[in-house]
Amino acid sequence: MSDTHLPKRAKDLPAALWADVAAADVVVHAGDWVDVPLLNELEDRSRRLVACYGNNDGPALRARLPEIDRIELDGHRFAVVHETGQATGREKRCDIRFPDVDVLVFGHSHIPWDTTTPRGMRLLNPGSPTDKRRQPKHTWMRLDVRREALTVELVSP
């Protein structure tokens, strides 16, 4: 998930997303939390949380979260970062900035994104479960990570 903007854009995450959190082995948040209580709750309710801060996150969140977080899952090297810049040229920029990553999860735009870079890195933006902006629906992603394949599902409540 990314760009939750709690409590400015919603009072809570959708119930279906909380159910996904409970079922997940790893929860990823790509920044723009806005307030600390959601971080506390996700840390309490997640088996493992991989997360970064976003441009709307103040000193309290930045003190607890990195700009970029990383994890390896079943042989796939993941990174999570909030911003990757404008859509034009994103794939090439990310290949240069993240040469040791297989999957990059990012946020900021609130626009779901699923592409592969020239080098073969998967770029994923889950959108926002609470602030759809100009998108038709609120969204997040479910990933099934297996050594032989990565399956991505865009979810909307």
C-alpha positions in Angstrom: 0.0 0.0 0.0 1.0 3.6 -0.3 -0.3 7.1 0.2 -2.7 6.4 3.1 -2.7 10.0 4.3 -4.5 9.1 7.6 -6.3 10.8 9.2 -6.5 13.6 6.5 -8.0 11.5 3.7 -9.8 8.8 5.7 -10.3 7.8 9.3 -9.1 4.3 8.8 -7.9 1.8 6.1 -10.7 -0.2 4.3 -11.7 -3.3 6.2 -10.6 -5.5 3.2 -7.1 -4.0 3.4 -6.9 -4.8 7.1 -8.0 -8.4 6.3 -5.1 -8.5 3.7 -2.7 -7.2 6.4 -3.8 -10.0 8.8 -3.3 -12.6 6.1 0.1 -11.3 4.7 3.5 -12.6 5.6 5.0 -9.2 4.7 3.2 -5.8 4.5 4.8 -3.0 2.4 4.0 0.7 2.8 5.5 3.1 0.3 5.1 6.3 2.3 2.8 9.3 2.9 1.4 8.0 6.2 1.0 11.6 7.5 0.5 10.6 11.2 2.2 8.1 13.5 -0.8 6.0 14.8 -1.1 4.1 11.5 2.6 3.1 11.7 2.1 1.9 15.2 -1.0 -0.1 14.3 0.6 -1.7 11.2 3.7 -2.6 13.2 1.4 -4.3 15.8 -0.8 -6.1 13.2 1.8 -7.1 10.6 4.0 -10.2 10.8 6.7 -8.1 9.1 6.5 -4.5 7.9 8.7 -3.1 5.2 8.2 0.7 4.9 9.6 4.1 4.1 8.6 7.7 4.7 7.0 10.0 2.0 7.1 13.7 1.2 4.1 14.4 3.5 5.7 12.6 6.5 7.1 14.8 9.2 9.9 14.4 11.7 8.2 11.8 13.9 7.7 9.4 11.0 11.1 10.2 9.4 12.8 9.3 12.8 11.3 5.8 12.6 11.4 5.1 8.9 14.1 5.1 6.2 13.9 6.8 2.8 14.4 3.4 1.2 13.7 0.0 2.8 14.8 -3.3 1.4 13.9 -7.0 1.8 14.7 -10.2 0.0 11.8 -12.7 -0.4 12.3 -16.1 -2.0 15.2 -14.9 -4.1 13.6 -11.6 -5.2 15.3 -8.4 -4.0 12.7 -5.7 -3.1 13.1 -2.0 -2.4 10.4 0.4 -1.3 10.7 4.2 -1.9 8.1 6.9 -2.0 9.1 9.0 -5.0 10.6 8.0 -8.4 9.9 11.2 -10.3 7.7 11.8 -13.3 6.3 8.9 -15.3 8.3 9.8 -18.4 11.7 8.0 -18.2 10.8 6.3 -14.9 12.0 2.8 -16.1 15.4 4.0 -17.2 15.9 6.2 -14.1 15.0 3.4 -11.7 17.3 0.9 -13.5 20.2 3.4 -12.8 19.1 4.2 -9.2 18.3 0.7 -8.2 20.8 -1.6 -10.0 20.6 -4.3 -7.3 16.8 -4.5 -7.1 14.3 -6.9 -8.8 11.1 -5.3 -7.6 10.6 -1.6 -6.7 7.5 -0.6 -4.9 6.8 3.1 -4.9 4.0 5.6 -4.3 3.5 9.4 -4.5 1.3 9.7 -7.6 -1.7 7.7 -6.2 -1.8 6.1 -9.7 -1.5 2.3 -9.9 1.5 1.3 -12.0 2.9 -2.1 -13.1 5.7 -2.1 -15.6 9.0 -3.8 -16.2 12.2 -1.8 -16.9 14.6 -2.5 -19.7 16.9 -4.4 -17.2 13.9 -6.5 -16.1 13.1 -4.8 -12.7 9.4 -4.8 -11.9 8.0 -1.3 -10.9 4.9 -1.4 -8.8 2.8 1.5 -7.5 -0.3 0.3 -5.5 -2.2 3.6 -5.8 -3.9 4.7 -2.6 -6.5 2.9 -0.5 -7.8 6.2 0.9 -7.2 9.0 -1.6 -8.0 8.0 -5.2 -7.5 11.6 -6.6 -8.3 11.3 -10.3 -8.4 7.5 -10.3 -11.8 5.7 -10.6 -11.2 3.6 -7.4 -9.1 3.3 -4.2 -6.5 0.6 -4.7 -3.7 -1.4 -3.2 -1.8 -4.5 -4.4 -1.5 -8.1 -3.3 1.7 -9.9 -4.3 2.3 -13.6 -4.3 6.1 -14.1 -4.2 7.5 -17.4 -5.3 11.1 -18.1 -6.5 9.8 -18.9 -10.0 7.3 -16.1 -10.3 5.8 -13.0 -8.9 2.0 -12.5 -9.3 0.6 -9.1 -8.8 -3.1 -8.3 -8.2 -4.5 -4.7 -8.1 -7.2 -4.7 -5.4 -10.1 -2.3 -4.9 -12.6 -2.5 -2.1 
